[in-house]
Amino acid sequence: MTVTDLDPAVAWYTKLLAAEPDARPMDGLVEWHLAPTFGLQVWSEADRAGRSAMIVDHSDLDELAGHLDRAGIQHGGVQDVTASRILPVTDPDGNRIVFTGPFGT
């Protein structure tokens, strides 16, 4: 995810993920290691900020929506779509994160 200013972005993604970054491999880049083969990188690149998108599978979108509410993160609410449910979120730079999950959770 490309952002304009790394420090506020790290604070926002830390609230979103309820975890501090796992690594800072170089200046302007932070990483969260979410699973053995999956992670999230956030880096500062002002001229490209806000043009990223990510889809993330989540097992309980209702619980996640509650977490976002408690963290003060605005979201579009859980929505039923054709084959699943989604919970869209937009970071302060305009990057879009869409959490997906099955019906019935």
Order of alpha helices (4+ residues) and beta strands (2+ residues): beta-alpha-beta-beta-beta-beta-alpha-beta-beta-beta
